[in-house]
Amino acid sequence: MSASEHPAEDPIDSPRPPVPGATADSGAVAVIGLDLRGDEQASKKQIYSWALWDWATQPFNTVILTFIFTALYLTTDAFLPADIAALDDKDPVKEAAIAGLTSGLGLGSTIAAFAILLIAPVLGQRADAAGRQKLWLGIGTGALVVCMFGLWFVEPVPTLFWLGVALISAGAVFGEIAAVNSNAMLIGIANPKTVGRISGLGWGFGYIGGIIALVIVVILDTVHWFGMSTDNGLPFRLIAVGCAVWAIVFSIPIFLNVPEPSLGRPDRQVGFFASYGLLVKDVIGLYRAPETRPTFWFLLSSAVFRDGLGGVFAFGAVIAKAVFGFEFMELVLFGIAANLIAGVSTIIAGRFDDRFGPKRVILTALASMVVAGLAVFLLVDTGKTVFWIGGLILCAFVGPAQAAARSFLARVTPAGREGEIFGLYATTGRAASWMASGTWTLLIVLTSATAFGILGIVLVLLIGLLLLLPVKERAGAGDPR
């Protein structure tokens, strides 16, 4: 976005100023990005436009990845050979076949994780150098929309199962690329006193958008899809198309109203492959420079617990369907309740973030989730009630942990490196994402029982909690000292 697009007399809408240069030895930048705004407040129009991007893209996670498309369609007997699908649900052969589908979904998630590992930080670094975060936000969002439209072609045929997995996994990759740049743009509208609340608002908007999308699904199912044929998985395929249209409509405001976080750093524009060398130098610089070392350690520690958080969303509804026997309407109602609780708790937690600091919010959330997850696994034979209680407790803390993690990183991100740092944030998270999806897949394969996948997610959350404990929080980040 050029300077001419913003009136000089409007300091809020003007682009961020060029950032201080890197030190010669470390590559570290002396100024934290949030500090450039000081106490200046962004307009409500900019804040809500930024938050609407989470609203726009959340149905991919809520409706497609978690509650509806994968749980009630892609990992069901609709994609099993006819002879196996005809068996009783408790037949060991059919249970093993369903476990094969759920582990296949986990394999797709693992492959997507490695793709993000390779490209997210480099694309973020290049977006920073050119000052083109909005361009890459558009590319990622557009590609995600194409993947959702592509799910229309995933009819209930065993041979098309892997097409569904491929499109969903690719959507996760493109969604992450877009999220890197959306996160970077947070620094352009927040200051140290408001970043927790604004980050929480974005996540909260996402959950509320997910609720509305699920309610629409409930209404359509209640009226029996207005008499439309439900053969060939047509309702699920239409849901995917609807999510794509939703993303297009509600992602428009961020492109119209939210500025780039900086004007770019032309001195750091290099070739694509040379970007990897620059990235390595920058990571070393993060560690060597005292002012950016907390950024380095948080990137490492958060990688693990965020993978556990992602596992809760990726496999939660699959557990509800395959382990606890939730039917269509039960799962949709659970999804609505889960997103409502998550949305409210995340918006509220943003204020605790600004007051007490993001680290306290994250640790509290992770500890609560470990206890709830263990309870769900140990009481798995007691019926659906335990999943309703334990699952909703998990959802109440996932959002606050995610929002506080984004806030924590924003508080320690050097100016002019927003896309790169959040690219590393995505990459380190995906570098560890083999943990949740891998342990999920391994434990299911070893036991032929989807229930044991719960333990894999809980273990990753616990390890992430322990790794976060020694990480230092930036002074003043809600710290009462």
C-alpha positions, 0 to 999 in steps of 0.5 A, spaced: 500 500 500 503 506 497 503 512 502 499 516 497 493 511 499 493 514 506 492 522 507 497 525 511 493 528 516 490 521 518 496 518 522 492 512 524 491 510 517 498 512 514 503 506 513 507 504 518 514 508 518 520 505 515 523 501 521 530 501 524 536 497 520 539 491 523 545 491 527 551 488 523 552 482 527 546 479 529 541 481 524 537 483 530 532 490 530 533 494 535 525 496 536 519 492 537 514 493 532 508 494 537 512 500 540 512 504 534 505 505 535 506 507 542 499 509 545 496 511 539 489 507 538 487 504 531 480 506 529 475 501 530 474 500 523 481 497 522 480 493 528 474 490 526 476 489 519 482 485 521 478 481 526 473 479 520 478 475 517 478 470 522 471 470 522 471 469 514 476 463 514 474 459 521 468 455 517 474 451 514 477 449 521 470 449 524 465 446 519 470 442 514 476 440 518 473 439 525 465 438 526 462 436 519 466 434 513 471 430 516 468 427 522 461 426 519 463 424 511 470 423 510 472 418 515 465 414 515 463 408 512 461 412 506 468 411 503 469 404 505 468 398 500 461 396 500 462 389 503 466 393 509 461 398 510 455 393 511 458 390 517 456 392 524 459 398 527 462 394 532 465 389 528 473 389 529 474 389 521 470 395 520 473 398 526 480 397 523 477 400 517 475 406 520 481 407 524 485 407 517 481 413 515 482 417 521 490 415 521 490 417 513 487 424 515 493 424 520 498 422 515 495 428 510 496 433 516 503 431 517 505 432 510 501 439 510 506 440 516 512 439 513 510 443 507 509 449 512 515 448 515 519 449 508 515 455 505 512 459 511 518 463 514 521 464 507 514 467 504 514 471 510 521 474 510 520 476 503 513 479 504 516 483 510 522 485 505 517 488 499 512 490 504 507 486 501 503 482 507 497 484 504 499 480 497 501 474 500 494 474 505 490 474 498 494 469 495 493 464 501 486 466 502 484 465 495 488 458 494 484 456 501 478 458 497 480 454 491 481 448 496 474 448 499 471 449 492 475 443 490 471 439 495 465 439 491 468 433 487 469 429 493 464 424 492 463 418 497 467 413 493 473 410 496 478 412 491 476 419 492 478 419 499 485 421 498 483 427 494 479 429 500 485 428 504 489 432 499 485 438 498 484 439 506 491 438 507 493 443 502 487 448 505 491 447 511 497 449 508 494 455 504 490 457 510 497 458 514 500 462 509 495 467 509 495 467 517 502 468 517 500 475 514 494 476 518 498 475 524 503 480 522 498 485 520 496 485 527 502 489 529 500 495 525 493 496 529 495 494 536 500 497 541 503 494 547 496 496 552 491 493 547 494 487 543 492 482 548 484 484 547 485 485 539 488 478 538 483 475 543 477 479 539 480 476 532 480 469 535 473 470 538 470 473 532 473 466 529 469 462 533 463 466 533 463 465 525 464 458 526 457 458 530 453 461 525 456 457 520 454 451 524 447 454 525 446 454 518 448 447 517 443 445 523 437 449 519 438 446 513 438 439 516 432 441 520 428 443 513 431 436 510 435 441 505 429 443 502 427 437 499 434 436 495 437 430 494 442 427 499 445 422 495 452 422 493 454 426 499 451 432 496 449 436 503 457 435 505 459 438 498 455 444 498 457 445 505 464 446 503 462 450 497 458 455 502 464 455 506 468 458 500 463 463 499 463 465 506 470 466 506 470 470 500 465 475 502 468 476 509 475 477 508 474 483 503 474 488 509 481 486 511 484 488 504 480 495 504 481 497 511 487 495 514 494 497 512 501 494 511 505 493 518 511 497 515 513 500 508 518 494 507 525 493 507 528 493 500 535 492 503 533 485 505 530 483 498 534 477 495 532 471 491 528 465 493 533 460 495 537 466 498 532 467 502 533 461 506 540 463 507 538 470 510 533 466 514 538 462 518 542 468 519 536 471 522 534 465 526 542 466 529 541 473 530 534 472 534 538 468 539 545 472 539 541 479 541 539 479 548 533 483 546 530 478 541 532 472 545 525 471 548 523 471 541 527 465 539 525 461 546 518 462 545 518 460 538 521 453 540 517 452 546 510 454 543 511 450 537 509 444 541 503 446 545 500 449 539 501 443 536 497 440 541 492 445 540 491 444 533 490 436 535 484 438 539 481 441 533 483 437 528 481 430 531 476 432 536 470 431 532 473 425 529 473 422 537 466 424 538 464 420 532 468 414 532 469 413 539 463 416 543 458 415 537 455 422 536 450 422 531 450 428 526 445 433 530 449 431 536 456 433 533 453 439 530 450 441 537 456 440 540 460 444 535 455 450 536 456 449 544 464 449 543 464 455 539 460 459 543 464 457 549 471 458 546 469 465 543 466 468 549 472 465 553 477 468 548 474 475 548 474 475 556 481 472 556 484 477 552 483 482 558 487 478 562 492 477 557 493 485 557 493 485 565 497 479 567 501 477 561 500 472 556 504 467 559 500 466 565 494 465 560 497 460 556 500 456 562 493 456 566 489 454 559 494 448 558 494 445 565 486 445 565 486 442 558 491 436 560 486 435 566 480 435 561 483 431 556 486 425 561 479 425 564 476 424 557 480 418 556 480 415 562 472 415 563 471 413 555 467 407 557 462 412 561 458 414 555 457 421 551 456 425 557 464 425 559 465 428 552 460 433 553 463 436 559 471 434 558 470 437 550 467 443 552 472 444 558 478 443 552 474 448 548 474 453 553 481 454 554 484 452 546 482 459 544 485 463 550 491 459 549 491 461 541 490 468 542 495 469 548 500 465 544 499 470 538 499 476 543 506 474 546 509 473 540 507 480 538 510 483 544 517 481 542 517 481 535 522 486 532 519 492 527 520 490 520 520 483 521 513 481 522 511 477 517 518 473 518 517 472 525 510 470 524 512 465 518 517 462 523 511 462 528 508 457 523 514 453 521 516 452 528 509 450 530 509 445 524 516 443 525 513 440 531 506 438 528 508 431 527 508 430 534 500 430 535 498 427 528 504 422 529 502 420 536 495 420 534 496 416 528 501 411 531 497 410 537 491 408 533 495 404 528 498 400 534 491 399 538 486 399 532 482 404 537 481 411 535 480 412 543 488 412 544 489 418 539 486 422 545 493 420 549 497 423 544 494 430 544 494 430 551 502 428 551 503 434 547 500 439 551 503 437 557 510 437 554 508 444 551 506 446 558 513 444 561 517 447 555 514 454 556 515 454 564 522 457 563 521 462 557 522 469 560 516 474 558 517 481 556 517 486 562 511 490 562 507 485 558 501 485 563 507 484 568 505 487 575 512 488 577 
